[in-house]
Amino acid sequence: MRNPWNDVPLEIYESHMSLSDVAQLQALNDIMREQVKAACPGAESAAVVGVAGGNGLEHCLERFKLVYGIDVNPDYLKICAQRFGPAVGKKLRLMEIDLSRHEAVLPKVDMIIADLLIEYVGTDIFCEKAVTAQAQYVSCVIQGSDNGQSFVSESPYQAAFQSIGKLHQDVDEAELTKLMAQWGYNLVYREISDMPNGKRLIRLDYKSGADR
């Protein structure tokens, strides 16, 4: 079955996220810069899951020796490769992976960054897949679900996102933290970013309780 994200052009996605009333593209770039700073000392590798066109990826490339950019949409990855050409094949490895598939496996890394991804793969699946990577640190951003707003902000591009509606599910912050704890990851940081349209981006960082 074709993943609906393959039907959303990157130009439309980034144009929507860049609108002044949405303002999530720059906000997520700023958040990723801080996520990278939070990486455990000695961390050398990271996976950005749901990398799209590579927004914020420059921060990872400055910090880590090896970075995986992972997305379900091959066209996104092609554009990402064009934007970060000199790094591809050296320290940036782009991988087409659909995390909703049973056989999908994340590469082993020291850190996982997953921003606005869990809503589209599900909490259970994300936790299971993240654990296989044996990361020391997992940092994610979810959208606050208690303000009564649609998961896709109103914009001239809103119609292009109708197909992904069947994938989206609100993320219960408490349930996510509970499941991560069951897998040995403790919540170590939480931050809320308020968006111009009243939405909230919630950053949650988890650290493995096991020494590796």
C-alpha positions, 0 to 999 in steps of 0.5 A: 500500500502506497504511503500517503506522504508520497503524494505530498510534494515537498514544495507544498509541505515546506511552503505550508510550514513556512507561512507566518501563521504556521511558522513551524519550519523555522521553529523546528530548525531552531529546536533541532539545533537545541536537540543536537546540543543535548546529545550525550557526550561522546555521541558520534552518530544520529538518525533524523527520522522524517527528514523530509528536505533536511530542515535543520540537518545542518546542525546534525552534520556539524555535530556528528561524524555520521548522520542518517536521514530517513524518510518514506518519500524518495522524492524528499530524499532526492531533494535532500541529497541535492541540498547537502550534496558534499556530505552525502556518502561521506557523513550523510546517509539517506535511507528510504524507510517506512516505519509503519512496515513490520520489517522496517529497522532503524540503523544503530545510532547514538541519538534519534531525532523524530520531530512531528513523526510519531503522529504518523506511525503511532506511539507503539511502533515508534517506541519499538523501532527506536529501541532497535537502534540502541540509541543513548538519547531519543529526542522528539517533537509532538504536537499538543493535542488539547487545544481543539485545533485540526492537526493540519493548520489552516492555509492555502495548501491545506487540501494537499494534506487530506490524504495523510489524515488517515495516518494521523493520530494524536500522541498522548504525551503521558502514554509515550513517556510510559512506553519509553520508560518500559523500554528503559528510557527516562524523560530528562527534558520537556519544553513547549514552543507556542506557535502563532496560530495557537498550536504548541510543539512539545519537545520530549527528550529521553535518555537510556537508563543503561550504560553503553 
